[in-house]
């Protein structure tokens, strides 16, 4: 397992999705995971130490685990199948370790509240992480925007083909 930290949460201008960027603690690899706006907000609220008068869903989950005698120990993003990430919330309950299946976005939101580490399986990091270079933007686009990219590319090609000198002569 590779220990990661939350590097950033980015907003897609092309869709309603957000992407949480996890950074390998020992290297320059980044793991982008697409999440929904509510989960992104839940993570951001806690990272920015915003206070609410009543507990939010992930606060409630953390309190229920604690009130039942459990303790969240860590989050493990353990699998990737057909572009879907799978995670477990690892809970210590009376000396027994319990793995609770959860979405990575909810697991990360709980991790920031419980102040526990996040780990990613080595094979998941190998398959889905990126190592940016100077010319590559960290955030990638969700699959459903690829068709939009093709349309924009055609429009950009059209604009590039315009001869702006012809306009000045008129």
C-alpha positions in Angstrom: 0.0 0.0 0.0 1.1 3.5 -0.9 0.4 6.3 1.7 -1.1 9.4 0.0 -2.3 12.8 1.1 -4.9 15.1 -0.4 -3.1 17.4 -2.8 -6.2 19.3 -4.1 -9.7 19.2 -5.2 -10.3 20.6 -8.6 -13.5 21.7 -10.4 -14.2 20.7 -14.0 -15.5 23.6 -16.1 -16.9 21.1 -18.6 -19.2 19.1 -16.2 -20.6 19.1 -12.7 -17.8 16.7 -11.5 -14.9 17.4 -9.2 -11.6 15.6 -9.0 -9.7 14.9 -5.8 -6.0 14.7 -6.4 -4.1 12.3 -4.1 -0.3 12.6 -3.9 2.0 9.8 -3.2 3.9 10.7 0.0 7.2 9.3 -1.2 7.2 10.4 -4.8 5.8 12.6 -7.6 2.9 10.4 -8.5 -0.7 11.8 -8.4 -3.9 9.8 -8.4 -7.0 11.7 -9.8 -10.3 10.4 -8.7 -13.6 11.9 -10.0 -16.1 12.6 -7.3 -19.5 14.4 -7.1 -20.0 17.9 -5.9 -21.5 16.9 -2.5 -18.5 14.7 -1.6 -16.1 17.3 -2.8 -17.8 19.9 -0.6 -17.8 17.5 2.4 -14.0 17.1 2.0 -13.4 20.8 1.4 -15.5 21.9 4.4 -13.4 19.8 6.8 -10.0 20.8 5.2 -10.9 24.4 5.5 -12.1 24.0 9.1 -15.5 25.4 8.4 -18.0 24.9 11.2 -21.7 24.0 10.9 -24.3 24.1 13.7 -25.3 20.5 13.1 -23.2 17.5 12.0 -22.9 16.7 8.4 -23.3 13.1 7.1 -19.6 12.2 7.4 -19.5 13.7 10.9 -22.5 11.6 11.8 -20.8 8.4 10.5 -17.6 9.2 12.5 -19.7 9.8 15.6 -21.7 6.6 15.2 -18.5 4.5 14.8 -17.0 6.1 17.9 -20.2 5.8 20.0 -20.4 2.1 19.1 -16.9 1.6 20.5 -15.1 1.6 17.1 -12.2 3.7 15.8 -11.5 4.5 12.2 -7.9 3.5 11.6 -7.2 4.1 7.9 -8.7 4.3 4.5 -7.6 1.8 1.8 -8.4 2.4 -1.9 -7.8 -1.2 -2.9 -9.2 -1.8 -6.4 -9.9 -0.3 -9.7 -12.3 -2.0 -12.1 -13.6 -0.5 -15.4 -12.5 3.0 -14.2 -14.3 2.6 -10.9 -12.3 2.9 -7.7 -13.2 0.7 -4.6 -12.3 1.6 -1.0 -12.6 0.2 2.5 -12.9 2.1 5.7 -10.8 0.1 8.2 -12.3 0.2 11.6 -10.9 -1.2 14.9 -13.9 -2.6 17.0 -12.9 -4.2 20.3 -9.5 -5.3 18.9 -11.0 -6.7 15.7 -10.3 -5.0 12.4 -13.3 -4.6 10.2 -13.3 -3.5 6.5 -16.4 -1.6 5.4 -16.9 -1.2 1.7 -17.3 2.4 0.7 -16.9 4.8 -2.2 -13.5 6.5 -2.2 -15.1 9.9 -2.0 -17.0 9.1 1.2 -14.0 7.3 2.6 -11.8 10.4 2.0 -14.4 12.7 3.6 -14.4 10.4 6.7 -10.6 10.2 6.7 -10.2 14.0 7.1 -12.7 14.0 9.9 -11.2 11.1 11.8 -7.7 12.3 11.0 -6.5 8.9 9.7 -4.1 8.1 6.8 -5.2 7.2 3.3 -3.6 4.3 1.5 -3.8 3.2 -2.2 -2.9 -0.3 -3.4 0.3 -0.4 -5.4 -1.4 -2.0 -8.4 -4.0 0.8 -8.4 -1.3 3.5 -8.2 0.5 1.7 -11.1 -2.6 1.6 -13.2 -4.1 5.0 -12.6 -1.6 7.5 -11.2 0.1 10.1 -13.3 3.5 11.7 -13.0 3.2 15.3 -14.3 5.8 16.9 -16.4 6.2 20.6 -17.1 3.8 20.5 -20.0 1.0 18.5 -18.5 -1.9 19.8 -16.4 -2.6 17.7 -13.3 -6.4 17.5 -13.8 -7.7 15.2 -16.4 -11.2 15.2 -17.9 -14.0 12.7 -17.3 -14.7 10.3 -20.1 -18.0 11.9 -21.1 -16.2 15.2 -22.1 -14.0 13.5 -24.7 -16.6 14.1 -27.4 -16.8 17.8 -26.4 -13.0 17.9 -26.7 -13.2 16.7 -30.3 -15.8 19.3 -31.1 -13.6 22.0 -29.5 -10.6 20.8 -31.4 -12.5 21.1 -34.7 -13.5 24.7 -33.8 -10.0 25.5 -32.7 -8.7 24.2 -36.1 -11.2 26.4 -37.8 -10.2 29.5 -35.9 -6.5 28.8 -36.6 -7.2 28.6 -40.3 -8.7 32.1 -40.4 -6.6 34.7 -42.0 -6.9 37.7 -39.8 -5.0 39.9 -42.3 -8.0 39.6 -44.7 -10.2 41.3 -42.1 -7.9 44.3 -41.8 -8.2 45.0 -45.5 -12.0 45.6 -45.3 
